[in-house]
């Protein structure tokens, strides 16, 4: 959803398996898209928790930056195996700040107890950067990436 089209303020929502919370009782997790499920969902008795949402947000963040999911397989079983076992890879052809990669790593921690929490996210420098500082850091990464690409192209043309 766009809250403000001029500022491109986006809110990500998904009502696919939403429900109404009427008690403090945790619900079992047995629905959803496999590619967005955290590893604990494949262990049998996972229950709803903020850690599941942080994982899904981390996946969406990764997908928005890199244009693909970090743990995708051709089959359901290979996707599950990658979610459980594969390390996060950061494609070098996409310029992303180290701070952005670190946030993704914290959100996609395979251990739900160690996964970044919402309040912890709000305490990160990444979350609290003002627009000017954020833009400056992104510009630095993009310029460094462009220099790297130019150097690689020059090297190829010399061969």
Buried (B, 14 or more C-beta within 10 A) or exposed (E): EEEEEEEEEEEEEEEEEEEEEEEEEEEEBEEBEBBBBBBBBEEEEBEBBEBBBBBBBBBBBBBEBBEEBBBBBEEEEEBBBBBBEBEBEBEEEEBBBEBBBBBBBBBBBBEBEEBBBEEEBEEBEBEEBEEEEBEEBBEEBEEEBEEEEEEEEEEEEEE
